[in-house]
């Protein structure tokens, strides 16, 4: 499956952004979808994931209550709504697809190219 992430940009602290990830090539609903991020000099970390039909969602503690992951299988797209952003959220955000639920980047088979989110203080 091919993934194309978009929606990143520059936002002030306290602001909001919505990332999108469009999938193509295979049956989208066969895959758990995840969002990860990687800040400069840091390892890639789990942000959120969603089950195949959206019934179950998972969040890192650092974003719980501020970020919301959702998906629209008719549009082959997964979203990450990010609210109350702070400078620590600055990173390149990646979407990824996997046939099983996981929080580990190494378990994901397919990755988008990443979209940069910069939060200014």
Residue pairs with C-beta under 8 A, 6 or more apart in sequence:
1 23
1 24
1 25
1 26
1 28
1 31
1 97
1 110
2 23
2 24
2 25
2 110
3 21
3 22
3 23
3 95
3 96
3 97
3 110
3 111
3 112
3 113
4 21
4 22
4 23
4 24
4 112
4 113
5 19
5 20
5 21
5 93
5 94
5 95
5 112
5 113
5 114
5 115
6 19
6 20
6 21
6 22
6 115
7 17
7 18
7 19
7 20
7 115
8 17
8 19
8 92
8 93
8 115
8 116
8 117
8 118
9 17
9 116
9 117
9 118
10 118
10 119
10 120
11 17
11 85
11 117
11 118
11 119
11 120
12 119
12 120
13 85
13 86
13 87
13 119
13 120
13 121
14 84
14 85
14 86
15 85
15 119
16 81
16 82
16 83
16 84
16 85
17 82
17 85
17 117
18 79
18 80
18 81
18 82
19 35
19 79
19 80
19 82
19 93
19 95
19 115
19 117
20 77
20 78
20 79
21 33
21 35
21 77
21 78
21 79
21 80
21 95
21 112
22 75
22 76
22 77
23 31
23 33
23 76
23 77
23 78
23 97
24 76
28 71
28 73
28 76
29 52
29 53
29 73
30 52
30 99
31 52
31 97
31 98
31 99
31 110
32 49
32 50
32 51
32 52
32 97
32 98
32 99
32 100
32 101
32 102
33 49
33 50
33 69
33 71
33 78
33 95
33 96
33 97
34 46
34 47
34 48
34 49
34 50
34 95
34 96
34 97
34 98
34 102
34 103
34 108
35 47
35 48
35 49
35 69
35 78
35 80
35 93
35 94
35 95
35 96
36 44
36 45
36 46
36 47
36 93
36 94
36 95
36 96
36 105
36 108
37 44
37 45
37 47
37 89
37 91
37 92
37 93
37 94
37 117
38 44
38 45
38 91
38 92
38 94
38 114
39 90
39 91
39 92
42 91
44 94
44 105
45 60
45 105
46 60
46 103
46 104
46 105
47 59
47 60
47 63
47 67
47 80
47 93
48 57
48 58
48 59
48 60
48 63
48 67
48 68
48 69
48 80
49 57
49 58
49 69
49 101
49 102
49 103
50 56
50 57
50 58
50 69
50 70
50 71
50 78
51 57
51 101
53 73
54 70
54 71
54 73
56 101
57 68
57 69
58 101
58 103
59 67
59 69
60 103
62 88
63 82
63 89
66 82
66 83
66 84
66 85
67 80
67 81
67 82
67 83
68 79
68 80
68 81
68 83
69 78
69 79
69 80
69 81
70 78
70 79
70 81
71 77
71 78
71 79
72 78
72 79
78 95
80 93
80 95
82 89
82 117
85 117
85 119
86 119
87 119
87 120
87 121
88 119
89 117
89 119
90 117
90 118
90 119
91 116
91 117
92 114
92 115
92 116
92 117
93 114
93 115
93 116
93 117
94 111
94 112
94 113
94 114
94 115
95 111
95 112
96 105
96 108
96 109
96 110
96 111
96 112
97 108
97 109
97 110
98 107
98 108
98 109
98 110
99 109
100 107
102 108
